Amino acid sequence: MSEFLDFLKHKYAYVAIGEFKPGKFEEAQQLYEEAISTYTHGFQGAYMLREPGTDKGIAVIFWDHIEDMDENQNEAYQQILEKMSHLFVKPPTTTFYEVSSQIPPSVKTAEE
């Protein structure tokens, strides 16, 4: 029953799609990881994806509720964003999505 109740709790994904100035992806990634480390309440995990051979990327941050992201924006977080803002070619496109499916990998036994 608890798995069913967990399923009824919707999670949200904040998605940012952007491009960094040439050679700045690694610096931006370090700042992204630093910003993520400040998150606590409602934070469910994060990914940073990079298009191979480019400075284009997608950041995905999972939250219990959309409001949790606002609650986690403290002074340290704002300072990190300021350091990161000049690394973008132009401001990233951002939006929220409701997580409608979550499919974990299947567990295989040694006999399979």
FENQUI-V305777 format. One record per helix or strand of 2 or more residues. SS is the DSSP state (H for helix, E for strand). FROM is the first residue (numbers start at 0). LEN is the number of residues. If there is no record, write none. Layout:
ss/from/len
SS/FROM/LEN
SS/FROM/LEN
This chain:
ss/from/len
H/1/7
E/11/9
H/24/12
E/42/8
E/55/8
H/65/6
H/74/11
E/92/6
